[in-house]
C-alpha cells in the first residue's frame, strides 16, 4: 500500500466522489435536490450498466463495461491513441493488479522457477510477491547517472546470468 493522501496530508475527501458513491450504493438519494444533475446522470448510467441495476450484481470478470469504455475514452483523449475497452481489466488497486500480472507469468515447470525481471531500485511489492510465488528475481540495475534510464546491455546481462537459475519470463 502506497499510502492514503487524505490521511497523510489532512486533505478533505473529494465531494464529487463521495456523492457518486453514495448515489450508487443508495439510489433513492438521487431523488433529492441536494445532488448535482451530473452526479445523478452518472449514477444512472453506471447502474443501468449493471445487471439488476445494482452494484451488488455480478459483473464481467474484467469489470463493468461502461467503466472500461470510459477509461478507454480517457486514454484516447489524454494520450492520443485509441484504447480497446476489451483490453482493460479493472482491479481493486495497484497491489492486486501487480499480483495478478505476476501470477500470470508463473510457469508450472518443476525443474526451474519462473524468472521475472525487476528493476533496481524497485517497488518492494515486486520482490515480496515474487518471493511469495516462489519465483526467481532477475534484478537489473537502472542507470542512476543517466536519470535512472534503462540500459539494454544491463538488461541483457541480467537475462543471460539468470538463465541457469530459472526460466525467464
Rosetta constraint file for C-alpha pairs under 8 A:
AtomPair CA 1 CA 95 HARMONIC 6.98 0.50
AtomPair CA 3 CA 8 HARMONIC 7.39 0.50
AtomPair CA 4 CA 8 HARMONIC 5.95 0.50
AtomPair CA 5 CA 9 HARMONIC 5.56 0.50
AtomPair CA 5 CA 10 HARMONIC 7.51 0.50
AtomPair CA 5 CA 11 HARMONIC 6.98 0.50
AtomPair CA 6 CA 10 HARMONIC 5.36 0.50
AtomPair CA 6 CA 11 HARMONIC 4.49 0.50
AtomPair CA 6 CA 12 HARMONIC 6.31 0.50
AtomPair CA 6 CA 13 HARMONIC 6.48 0.50
AtomPair CA 7 CA 11 HARMONIC 6.89 0.50
AtomPair CA 13 CA 17 HARMONIC 7.99 0.50
AtomPair CA 13 CA 18 HARMONIC 7.48 0.50
AtomPair CA 14 CA 18 HARMONIC 6.55 0.50
AtomPair CA 15 CA 19 HARMONIC 6.08 0.50
AtomPair CA 16 CA 20 HARMONIC 6.18 0.50
AtomPair CA 16 CA 39 HARMONIC 7.59 0.50
AtomPair CA 17 CA 21 HARMONIC 6.10 0.50
AtomPair CA 18 CA 22 HARMONIC 6.02 0.50
AtomPair CA 19 CA 23 HARMONIC 6.15 0.50
AtomPair CA 19 CA 35 HARMONIC 7.30 0.50
AtomPair CA 19 CA 39 HARMONIC 7.05 0.50
AtomPair CA 20 CA 24 HARMONIC 6.20 0.50
AtomPair CA 20 CA 39 HARMONIC 5.89 0.50
AtomPair CA 20 CA 40 HARMONIC 7.94 0.50
AtomPair CA 20 CA 42 HARMONIC 7.65 0.50
AtomPair CA 20 CA 43 HARMONIC 6.36 0.50
AtomPair CA 21 CA 25 HARMONIC 6.09 0.50
AtomPair CA 22 CA 26 HARMONIC 5.90 0.50
AtomPair CA 22 CA 27 HARMONIC 7.68 0.50
AtomPair CA 22 CA 29 HARMONIC 7.52 0.50
AtomPair CA 23 CA 27 HARMONIC 4.83 0.50
AtomPair CA 23 CA 28 HARMONIC 7.41 0.50
AtomPair CA 23 CA 29 HARMONIC 5.84 0.50
AtomPair CA 23 CA 30 HARMONIC 5.97 0.50
AtomPair CA 23 CA 39 HARMONIC 7.92 0.50
AtomPair CA 23 CA 40 HARMONIC 7.46 0.50
AtomPair CA 23 CA 43 HARMONIC 6.13 0.50
AtomPair CA 24 CA 43 HARMONIC 5.70 0.50
AtomPair CA 24 CA 46 HARMONIC 7.87 0.50
AtomPair CA 24 CA 47 HARMONIC 6.91 0.50
AtomPair CA 24 CA 54 HARMONIC 7.63 0.50
AtomPair CA 24 CA 55 HARMONIC 6.91 0.50
AtomPair CA 25 CA 54 HARMONIC 7.86 0.50
AtomPair CA 25 CA 55 HARMONIC 6.94 0.50
AtomPair CA 27 CA 31 HARMONIC 7.94 0.50
AtomPair CA 27 CA 43 HARMONIC 7.88 0.50
AtomPair CA 28 CA 32 HARMONIC 7.80 0.50
AtomPair CA 30 CA 35 HARMONIC 6.58 0.50
AtomPair CA 30 CA 40 HARMONIC 5.80 0.50
AtomPair CA 35 CA 39 HARMONIC 6.68 0.50
AtomPair CA 35 CA 40 HARMONIC 6.94 0.50
AtomPair CA 36 CA 40 HARMONIC 6.56 0.50
AtomPair CA 37 CA 41 HARMONIC 6.16 0.50
AtomPair CA 38 CA 42 HARMONIC 6.14 0.50
AtomPair CA 39 CA 43 HARMONIC 6.05 0.50
AtomPair CA 40 CA 44 HARMONIC 6.13 0.50
AtomPair CA 41 CA 45 HARMONIC 6.13 0.50
AtomPair CA 42 CA 46 HARMONIC 6.13 0.50
AtomPair CA 43 CA 47 HARMONIC 6.08 0.50
AtomPair CA 44 CA 48 HARMONIC 5.95 0.50
AtomPair CA 45 CA 49 HARMONIC 6.43 0.50
AtomPair CA 46 CA 50 HARMONIC 6.74 0.50
AtomPair CA 46 CA 66 HARMONIC 6.78 0.50
AtomPair CA 46 CA 67 HARMONIC 7.62 0.50
AtomPair CA 47 CA 53 HARMONIC 4.75 0.50
AtomPair CA 47 CA 54 HARMONIC 5.66 0.50
AtomPair CA 47 CA 55 HARMONIC 6.80 0.50
AtomPair CA 48 CA 53 HARMONIC 5.29 0.50
AtomPair CA 49 CA 53 HARMONIC 7.03 0.50
AtomPair CA 49 CA 64 HARMONIC 7.12 0.50
AtomPair CA 49 CA 65 HARMONIC 7.38 0.50
AtomPair CA 49 CA 66 HARMONIC 6.31 0.50
AtomPair CA 50 CA 54 HARMONIC 5.89 0.50
AtomPair CA 50 CA 55 HARMONIC 6.55 0.50
AtomPair CA 50 CA 57 HARMONIC 6.60 0.50
AtomPair CA 50 CA 58 HARMONIC 7.92 0.50
AtomPair CA 50 CA 59 HARMONIC 6.96 0.50
AtomPair CA 50 CA 64 HARMONIC 7.09 0.50
AtomPair CA 51 CA 57 HARMONIC 5.91 0.50
AtomPair CA 51 CA 58 HARMONIC 7.23 0.50
AtomPair CA 51 CA 59 HARMONIC 7.46 0.50
AtomPair CA 52 CA 57 HARMONIC 6.05 0.50
AtomPair CA 53 CA 57 HARMONIC 7.61 0.50
AtomPair CA 59 CA 63 HARMONIC 6.02 0.50
AtomPair CA 59 CA 64 HARMONIC 5.85 0.50
AtomPair CA 60 CA 64 HARMONIC 6.28 0.50
AtomPair CA 60 CA 65 HARMONIC 7.69 0.50
AtomPair CA 61 CA 89 HARMONIC 7.97 0.50
AtomPair CA 62 CA 86 HARMONIC 7.99 0.50
AtomPair CA 62 CA 88 HARMONIC 6.99 0.50
AtomPair CA 62 CA 89 HARMONIC 4.55 0.50
AtomPair CA 62 CA 90 HARMONIC 5.72 0.50
AtomPair CA 63 CA 67 HARMONIC 7.43 0.50
AtomPair CA 63 CA 68 HARMONIC 7.04 0.50
AtomPair CA 63 CA 89 HARMONIC 6.39 0.50
AtomPair CA 63 CA 90 HARMONIC 5.33 0.50
AtomPair CA 63 CA 91 HARMONIC 7.77 0.50
AtomPair CA 64 CA 68 HARMONIC 6.46 0.50
AtomPair CA 65 CA 69 HARMONIC 6.06 0.50
AtomPair CA 65 CA 85 HARMONIC 7.26 0.50
AtomPair CA 66 CA 70 HARMONIC 6.25 0.50
AtomPair CA 67 CA 71 HARMONIC 6.24 0.50
AtomPair CA 68 CA 72 HARMONIC 6.14 0.50
AtomPair CA 68 CA 85 HARMONIC 5.07 0.50
AtomPair CA 68 CA 86 HARMONIC 7.66 0.50
AtomPair CA 68 CA 88 HARMONIC 6.19 0.50
AtomPair CA 68 CA 89 HARMONIC 7.60 0.50
AtomPair CA 68 CA 90 HARMONIC 7.63 0.50
AtomPair CA 69 CA 73 HARMONIC 6.17 0.50
AtomPair CA 69 CA 84 HARMONIC 7.85 0.50
AtomPair CA 69 CA 85 HARMONIC 5.14 0.50
AtomPair CA 70 CA 74 HARMONIC 6.13 0.50
AtomPair CA 71 CA 75 HARMONIC 6.19 0.50
AtomPair CA 71 CA 85 HARMONIC 7.46 0.50
AtomPair CA 72 CA 76 HARMONIC 6.25 0.50
AtomPair CA 72 CA 82 HARMONIC 7.13 0.50
AtomPair CA 72 CA 83 HARMONIC 4.90 0.50
AtomPair CA 72 CA 84 HARMONIC 6.11 0.50
AtomPair CA 72 CA 85 HARMONIC 5.52 0.50
AtomPair CA 72 CA 88 HARMONIC 7.71 0.50
AtomPair CA 73 CA 77 HARMONIC 6.19 0.50
AtomPair CA 73 CA 82 HARMONIC 7.58 0.50
AtomPair CA 73 CA 83 HARMONIC 7.23 0.50
AtomPair CA 74 CA 78 HARMONIC 5.95 0.50
AtomPair CA 75 CA 79 HARMONIC 5.59 0.50
AtomPair CA 75 CA 80 HARMONIC 7.36 0.50
AtomPair CA 75 CA 81 HARMONIC 7.31 0.50
AtomPair CA 75 CA 82 HARMONIC 7.16 0.50
AtomPair CA 75 CA 83 HARMONIC 6.52 0.50
AtomPair CA 76 CA 80 HARMONIC 4.90 0.50
AtomPair CA 76 CA 81 HARMONIC 4.90 0.50
AtomPair CA 76 CA 82 HARMONIC 4.85 0.50
AtomPair CA 76 CA 83 HARMONIC 6.26 0.50
AtomPair CA 77 CA 81 HARMONIC 7.73 0.50
AtomPair CA 83 CA 87 HARMONIC 7.64 0.50
AtomPair CA 84 CA 88 HARMONIC 7.04 0.50
AtomPair CA 91 CA 96 HARMONIC 6.39 0.50
AtomPair CA 91 CA 97 HARMONIC 5.80 0.50
AtomPair CA 92 CA 96 HARMONIC 6.01 0.50
AtomPair CA 92 CA 97 HARMONIC 7.30 0.50
AtomPair CA 93 CA 97 HARMONIC 6.41 0.50
AtomPair CA 94 CA 98 HARMONIC 6.01 0.50
AtomPair CA 95 CA 99 HARMONIC 6.16 0.50
AtomPair CA 95 CA 125 HARMONIC 7.35 0.50
AtomPair CA 96 CA 100 HARMONIC 6.11 0.50
AtomPair CA 97 CA 101 HARMONIC 6.27 0.50
AtomPair CA 98 CA 102 HARMONIC 6.12 0.50
AtomPair CA 98 CA 126 HARMONIC 7.74 0.50
AtomPair CA 99 CA 103 HARMONIC 6.00 0.50
AtomPair CA 99 CA 129 HARMONIC 6.60 0.50
AtomPair CA 100 CA 104 HARMONIC 6.31 0.50
AtomPair CA 101 CA 105 HARMONIC 6.73 0.50
AtomPair CA 102 CA 106 HARMONIC 6.90 0.50
AtomPair CA 102 CA 129 HARMONIC 7.82 0.50
AtomPair CA 102 CA 130 HARMONIC 7.49 0.50
AtomPair CA 103 CA 133 HARMONIC 7.46 0.50
AtomPair CA 105 CA 114 HARMONIC 7.45 0.50
AtomPair CA 105 CA 116 HARMONIC 7.80 0.50
AtomPair CA 105 CA 169 HARMONIC 6.36 0.50
AtomPair CA 106 CA 113 HARMONIC 7.89 0.50
AtomPair CA 106 CA 114 HARMONIC 5.51 0.50
AtomPair CA 106 CA 133 HARMONIC 7.94 0.50
AtomPair CA 106 CA 135 HARMONIC 7.38 0.50
AtomPair CA 106 CA 169 HARMONIC 7.88 0.50
AtomPair CA 107 CA 113 HARMONIC 7.24 0.50
AtomPair CA 107 CA 114 HARMONIC 5.84 0.50
AtomPair CA 109 CA 113 HARMONIC 6.73 0.50
AtomPair CA 109 CA 114 HARMONIC 7.97 0.50
AtomPair CA 112 CA 165 HARMONIC 6.73 0.50
AtomPair CA 112 CA 166 HARMONIC 4.96 0.50
AtomPair CA 112 CA 167 HARMONIC 6.27 0.50
AtomPair CA 113 CA 134 HARMONIC 6.91 0.50
AtomPair CA 113 CA 135 HARMONIC 5.42 0.50
AtomPair CA 113 CA 136 HARMONIC 6.13 0.50
AtomPair CA 113 CA 165 HARMONIC 7.70 0.50
AtomPair CA 113 CA 166 HARMONIC 5.07 0.50
AtomPair CA 113 CA 167 HARMONIC 6.19 0.50
AtomPair CA 114 CA 135 HARMONIC 5.17 0.50
AtomPair CA 114 CA 136 HARMONIC 5.98 0.50
AtomPair CA 114 CA 166 HARMONIC 5.55 0.50
AtomPair CA 114 CA 167 HARMONIC 4.85 0.50
AtomPair CA 114 CA 168 HARMONIC 5.90 0.50
AtomPair CA 114 CA 169 HARMONIC 6.44 0.50
AtomPair CA 115 CA 135 HARMONIC 5.80 0.50
AtomPair CA 115 CA 136 HARMONIC 4.48 0.50
AtomPair CA 115 CA 137 HARMONIC 5.78 0.50
AtomPair CA 115 CA 138 HARMONIC 6.03 0.50
AtomPair CA 115 CA 162 HARMONIC 7.41 0.50
AtomPair CA 115 CA 166 HARMONIC 5.25 0.50
AtomPair CA 115 CA 167 HARMONIC 5.35 0.50
AtomPair CA 115 CA 168 HARMONIC 4.24 0.50
AtomPair CA 115 CA 169 HARMONIC 5.75 0.50
AtomPair CA 116 CA 130 HARMONIC 7.83 0.50
AtomPair CA 116 CA 135 HARMONIC 7.09 0.50
AtomPair CA 116 CA 136 HARMONIC 6.37 0.50
AtomPair CA 116 CA 137 HARMONIC 5.49 0.50
AtomPair CA 116 CA 138 HARMONIC 5.55 0.50
AtomPair CA 116 CA 168 HARMONIC 6.05 0.50
AtomPair CA 116 CA 169 HARMONIC 5.71 0.50
AtomPair CA 117 CA 137 HARMONIC 6.25 0.50
AtomPair CA 117 CA 138 HARMONIC 4.43 0.50
AtomPair CA 117 CA 139 HARMONIC 5.84 0.50
AtomPair CA 117 CA 140 HARMONIC 6.97 0.50
AtomPair CA 117 CA 159 HARMONIC 7.78 0.50
AtomPair CA 117 CA 168 HARMONIC 7.66 0.50
AtomPair CA 117 CA 169 HARMONIC 7.74 0.50
AtomPair CA 118 CA 122 HARMONIC 6.96 0.50
AtomPair CA 118 CA 126 HARMONIC 7.17 0.50
AtomPair CA 118 CA 127 HARMONIC 7.87 0.50
AtomPair CA 118 CA 137 HARMONIC 6.77 0.50
AtomPair CA 118 CA 138 HARMONIC 6.03 0.50
AtomPair CA 118 CA 139 HARMONIC 5.20 0.50
AtomPair CA 118 CA 140 HARMONIC 6.35 0.50
AtomPair CA 119 CA 139 HARMONIC 5.94 0.50
AtomPair CA 119 CA 140 HARMONIC 5.17 0.50
AtomPair CA 119 CA 141 HARMONIC 5.77 0.50
AtomPair CA 119 CA 142 HARMONIC 6.39 0.50
AtomPair CA 120 CA 139 HARMONIC 6.37 0.50
AtomPair CA 120 CA 140 HARMONIC 5.94 0.50
AtomPair CA 120 CA 141 HARMONIC 4.77 0.50
AtomPair CA 120 CA 142 HARMONIC 6.03 0.50
AtomPair CA 121 CA 141 HARMONIC 7.06 0.50
AtomPair CA 121 CA 142 HARMONIC 7.16 0.50
AtomPair CA 122 CA 126 HARMONIC 7.35 0.50
AtomPair CA 123 CA 127 HARMONIC 7.77 0.50
AtomPair CA 124 CA 128 HARMONIC 6.08 0.50
AtomPair CA 125 CA 129 HARMONIC 5.84 0.50
AtomPair CA 126 CA 130 HARMONIC 6.12 0.50
AtomPair CA 127 CA 131 HARMONIC 6.09 0.50
AtomPair CA 127 CA 137 HARMONIC 6.93 0.50
AtomPair CA 128 CA 132 HARMONIC 6.26 0.50
AtomPair CA 129 CA 133 HARMONIC 6.25 0.50
AtomPair CA 130 CA 134 HARMONIC 6.08 0.50
AtomPair CA 130 CA 135 HARMONIC 5.01 0.50
AtomPair CA 130 CA 136 HARMONIC 7.01 0.50
AtomPair CA 130 CA 137 HARMONIC 6.87 0.50
AtomPair CA 131 CA 135 HARMONIC 5.96 0.50
AtomPair CA 131 CA 136 HARMONIC 7.62 0.50
AtomPair CA 136 CA 165 HARMONIC 7.62 0.50
AtomPair CA 136 CA 166 HARMONIC 6.36 0.50
AtomPair CA 138 CA 158 HARMONIC 6.31 0.50
AtomPair CA 138 CA 159 HARMONIC 6.98 0.50
AtomPair CA 138 CA 162 HARMONIC 6.24 0.50
AtomPair CA 138 CA 168 HARMONIC 7.99 0.50
AtomPair CA 139 CA 158 HARMONIC 6.42 0.50
AtomPair CA 140 CA 154 HARMONIC 6.27 0.50
AtomPair CA 140 CA 155 HARMONIC 5.80 0.50
AtomPair CA 140 CA 158 HARMONIC 5.60 0.50
AtomPair CA 141 CA 150 HARMONIC 7.89 0.50
AtomPair CA 141 CA 154 HARMONIC 6.77 0.50
AtomPair CA 141 CA 155 HARMONIC 7.86 0.50
AtomPair CA 142 CA 148 HARMONIC 5.11 0.50
AtomPair CA 142 CA 149 HARMONIC 5.68 0.50
AtomPair CA 142 CA 150 HARMONIC 5.33 0.50
AtomPair CA 142 CA 151 HARMONIC 6.73 0.50
AtomPair CA 143 CA 147 HARMONIC 6.74 0.50
AtomPair CA 143 CA 148 HARMONIC 4.61 0.50
AtomPair CA 143 CA 149 HARMONIC 5.14 0.50
AtomPair CA 143 CA 150 HARMONIC 6.27 0.50
AtomPair CA 143 CA 151 HARMONIC 6.54 0.50
AtomPair CA 144 CA 148 HARMONIC 4.33 0.50
AtomPair CA 144 CA 149 HARMONIC 7.05 0.50
AtomPair CA 150 CA 154 HARMONIC 7.94 0.50
AtomPair CA 150 CA 155 HARMONIC 7.75 0.50
AtomPair CA 151 CA 155 HARMONIC 6.35 0.50
AtomPair CA 152 CA 156 HARMONIC 6.16 0.50
AtomPair CA 153 CA 157 HARMONIC 6.11 0.50
AtomPair CA 154 CA 158 HARMONIC 6.22 0.50
AtomPair CA 155 CA 159 HARMONIC 6.22 0.50
AtomPair CA 156 CA 160 HARMONIC 6.03 0.50
AtomPair CA 157 CA 161 HARMONIC 6.16 0.50
AtomPair CA 158 CA 162 HARMONIC 6.13 0.50
AtomPair CA 159 CA 163 HARMONIC 6.45 0.50
AtomPair CA 159 CA 168 HARMONIC 7.17 0.50
AtomPair CA 162 CA 166 HARMONIC 6.16 0.50
AtomPair CA 162 CA 167 HARMONIC 7.99 0.50
AtomPair CA 162 CA 168 HARMONIC 7.20 0.50
AtomPair CA 163 CA 167 HARMONIC 6.17 0.50
AtomPair CA 163 CA 168 HARMONIC 6.47 0.50
